[in-house]
């Protein structure tokens, strides 16, 4: 009977990874800061995905007779235009919804691509050391010495403005932070006993880097990625404000900066970005990142 019960418990028991994730979610619910970050970031993503359904007007629709209408809570405002209109009579609420969609796409995609580049370079530099590390470190220092806006302007000038080129620019200029952090983490991890033991038994160097070192720096990469999304959105907004961003009929947050009553483009960018900090704190403190020894 005991044997049958044990088999039944083993059969219906959830996978270990699922149990760890469930514990992390229960822990997250006890952290107001992390939970607020997850909720708000999730809300922004949902709003960005369903912008065509939530926007009351077309973001590019011109109505010169409705120019500079105030938001709904001021005298003369109405629920037809909840956040008012800009200098061409376009609805600011609709433009912010569509702008969030493009900004989130650019921020997340650029962070992923720059993370792939930076993690690869940092892993190689930290794991192999020697002349490889010296060469890659000088490349990293060179990129750090060039101001971001100057490098971005140079690349955009060569490639021409556009959504794809904007993602390429932000990826090329954003990998340096990943590389420096990962390099430092690898230097510490590769000296651990389980890495030494893997070398003693003859495990391939590439396999050691991927199977034993990489899992133990993954937590830092995830946290850095959540923080980098906010930084990338600021960079995207800056380039878009200068006219070097997405050149389409759709709008985005950078072009809304300084437009409309109370400059709602600026407000949305400024108030939206700290939520990624709270989201990062929740990921760091409550999800089951641990040493894969």
C-alpha positions in Angstrom: 0.0 0.0 0.0 2.8 2.4 0.9 4.5 1.6 -2.4 1.4 2.4 -4.4 0.9 5.6 -2.5 4.5 6.6 -3.2 4.0 5.9 -6.9 0.8 7.9 -7.0 2.4 10.9 -5.3 5.4 10.7 -7.7 3.0 10.5 -10.7 0.8 13.5 -9.8 3.6 15.6 -8.3 4.2 18.8 -10.4 7.5 19.2 -12.1 10.3 20.6 -9.9 10.7 23.7 -12.0 6.9 24.4 -11.8 7.1 24.1 -8.0 10.0 26.5 -7.8 8.1 29.0 -10.0 5.0 28.7 -7.9 7.0 29.4 -4.7 8.5 32.4 -6.5 5.1 33.8 -7.3 3.9 33.3 -3.8 6.9 35.1 -2.5 6.3 37.9 -5.1 2.8 38.4 -3.8 4.3 39.3 -0.4 6.4 42.0 -1.9 4.4 45.2 -2.7 7.2 46.8 -4.7 7.9 43.8 -6.9 4.2 43.1 -7.4 3.5 46.7 -8.4 6.3 46.6 -10.9 5.0 43.3 -12.5 1.4 44.6 -12.6 2.2 47.9 -14.2 4.7 46.5 -16.7 2.1 43.8 -17.6 -0.5 46.5 -18.0 1.7 48.5 -20.3 2.4 45.5 -22.5 -1.3 44.6 -22.7 -2.2 48.2 -23.6 0.6 48.2 -26.3 -0.6 45.0 -27.8 -4.3 46.1 -27.9 -3.7 49.7 -28.9 -5.9 49.5 -32.0 -8.8 48.3 -29.9 -8.3 50.8 -27.0 -7.6 53.9 -29.0 -10.7 56.0 -29.5 -9.3 57.8 -32.6 -6.8 57.2 -35.3 -3.5 58.6 -34.0 -2.7 60.4 -37.3 -6.2 61.8 -37.9 -5.9 65.6 -38.4 -8.7 67.9 -37.0 -7.5 71.5 -37.1 -10.8 72.7 -35.6 -9.9 70.7 -32.4 -6.4 72.0 -31.9 -4.9 72.3 -28.4 -8.0 71.0 -26.5 -7.3 70.6 -22.8 -7.5 67.2 -21.0 -10.8 66.1 -19.5 -10.1 67.3 -15.9 -9.6 70.9 -17.1 -12.2 73.4 -18.1 -13.2 72.9 -21.7 -12.0 69.3 -21.8 -14.2 66.3 -22.7 -14.2 62.5 -22.7 -14.0 62.5 -26.5 -10.4 63.5 -26.1 -9.4 62.4 -22.6 -5.9 63.9 -22.7 -6.6 66.7 -25.1 -5.2 67.2 -28.6 -1.9 68.5 -30.1 -1.2 71.4 -32.4 -2.8 69.5 -35.4 -5.9 68.3 -33.5 -4.7 64.7 -33.1 -5.9 62.8 -30.0 -3.0 62.6 -27.5 -4.4 59.5 -25.7 -4.5 57.5 -29.0 -1.1 58.7 -29.9 0.3 57.6 -26.6 -1.3 54.1 -26.9 0.2 53.6 -30.3 3.5 55.1 -29.2 3.8 52.7 -26.3 3.4 49.8 -28.7 6.4 50.9 -30.9 8.5 51.9 -27.9 7.9 48.6 -26.1 8.8 46.6 -29.3 12.0 48.6 -29.8 13.0 48.5 -26.1 12.5 44.7 -25.6 13.9 43.7 -29.0 16.9 45.9 -28.8 17.6 44.7 -25.2 17.4 41.0 -26.3 19.8 41.5 -29.3 22.3 43.6 -27.3 22.1 41.0 -24.5 23.0 38.2 -26.9 26.0 40.2 -28.3 27.2 41.4 -24.9 26.8 38.1 -23.1 28.7 36.3 -25.9 31.6 38.7 -25.8 31.7 38.9 -22.0 31.6 35.1 -21.7 34.4 34.6 -24.1 36.5 37.4 -22.6 36.0 36.3 -19.0 36.3 32.5 -19.6 39.4 32.4 -21.8 41.3 35.4 -20.4 44.8 36.2 -21.6 45.2 37.9 -24.9 41.5 37.2 -25.8 40.4 39.1 -22.8 42.8 42.0 -23.4 41.7 42.4 -27.0 38.0 42.3 -26.2 38.4 44.6 -23.2 40.0 47.2 -25.5 37.1 46.9 -27.8 34.7 47.4 -24.9 36.7 50.4 -23.7 36.6 51.9 -27.2 32.8 51.7 -27.4 32.6 53.2 -23.9 34.8 56.1 -24.9 32.4 57.2 -27.6 29.3 59.1 -26.4 26.2 57.1 -27.1 24.4 59.9 -29.0 27.4 60.5 -31.3 27.7 56.8 -32.1 24.0 56.5 -32.6 23.9 59.5 -34.9 26.8 58.1 -37.0 25.1 54.7 -37.4 21.7 56.1 -38.2 23.2 58.5 -40.8 24.8 55.5 -42.5 21.8 53.2 -42.3 19.0 55.9 -42.6 16.2 56.2 -40.1 13.6 53.4 -39.7 12.3 50.8 -37.2 14.8 48.0 -38.1 17.7 50.4 -38.3 16.7 51.9 -35.0 16.8 48.4 -33.4 20.2 47.8 -34.9 21.6 51.1 -33.6 20.3 50.4 -30.1 21.6 46.9 -30.2 25.1 47.9 -31.4 25.4 50.6 -28.8 23.8 48.7 -25.9 25.9 45.5 -25.7 28.8 47.1 -23.8 27.1 47.0 -20.4 26.2 43.3 -20.8 29.8 42.5 -21.8 31.4 44.3 -18.7 29.0 42.7 -16.2 29.2 39.2 -17.7 33.0 39.4 -17.9 33.2 40.2 -14.2 30.7 37.5 -13.2 32.6 34.9 -15.3 35.9 35.7 -13.7 34.3 34.8 -10.3 32.4 31.7 -11.4 35.1 30.0 -13.4 37.2 29.6 -10.2 34.6 27.6 -8.4 35.2 24.0 -7.4 32.7 22.4 -9.8 34.3 24.2 -12.8 37.7 22.9 -11.7 36.3 19.4 -11.3 34.8 19.5 -14.8 38.2 20.4 -16.2 39.9 17.6 -14.3 37.6 14.9 -15.7 38.2 16.3 -19.2 35.0 18.1 -20.1 35.3 20.3 -23.2 36.0 24.0 -22.5 33.0 25.1 -24.5 30.7 22.7 -22.7 32.0 24.0 -19.3 31.3 27.6 -20.4 27.8 26.8 -21.5 26.7 24.1 -19.0 28.5 25.2 -15.8 29.4 28.9 -16.1 26.5 30.4 -18.1 23.7 29.2 -15.8 25.3 30.9 -12.8 25.5 34.3 -14.5 22.0 34.1 -16.0 20.4 35.8 -13.0 22.5 38.9 -13.5 21.7 38.9 -17.2 18.0 38.8 -16.6 18.1 41.6 -14.0 20.3 43.7 -16.4 17.9 43.1 -19.2 14.9 44.4 -17.3 16.9 47.5 -16.4 18.2 47.9 -20.0 14.7 48.0 -21.4 14.0 51.3 -19.6 17.3 52.7 -20.7 16.6 51.7 -24.3 13.2 53.3 -24.3 14.8 56.6 -23.2 17.4 56.2 -26.0 14.7 55.5 -28.5 12.7 58.5 -27.4 15.7 60.7 -27.7 16.5 59.6 -31.2 12.9 59.8 -32.2 12.6 63.3 -30.8 15.6 64.3 -33.0 13.8 62.8 -36.1 16.1 59.7 -36.3 13.5 57.2 -35.2 10.7 55.3 -36.9 9.7 57.1 -40.1 6.1 55.8 -40.4 2.6 57.2 -40.2 2.3 55.6 -36.7 3.4 57.6 -33.8 5.7 56.8 -30.9 6.6 58.3 -27.5 9.6 60.2 -28.7 7.7 62.3 -31.2 5.1 63.0 -28.6 7.7 64.6 -26.3 6.8 68.2 -25.8 3.5 68.0 -27.8 0.0 68.6 -26.7 -1.2 70.1 -23.4 1.1 69.5 -20.5 3.5 67.7 -22.8 2.0 64.2 -22.1 4.7 62.5 -24.2 7.3 63.6 -21.6 5.1 62.6 -18.7 4.4 59.1 -20.0 8.1 58.4 -20.6 9.1 59.8 -17.2 6.4 58.0 -15.2 6.6 54.7 -17.2 10.3 53.9 -16.8 10.6 53.6 -13.0 8.2 50.7 -13.2 10.9 48.6 -14.9 13.1 49.3 -11.8 10.3 47.8 -9.6 10.0 44.9 -12.1 13.7 44.3 -11.9 13.6 44.2 -8.1 10.8 41.6 -8.2 12.8 39.4 -10.7 15.9 39.7 -8.6 14.5 39.0 -5.2 11.7 36.4 -5.8 12.5 34.3 -8.8 14.5 31.0 -8.3 17.8 32.0 -9.7 20.5 30.0 -7.9 23.8 28.4 -8.6 23.6 25.4 -10.9 26.3 23.4 -9.2 
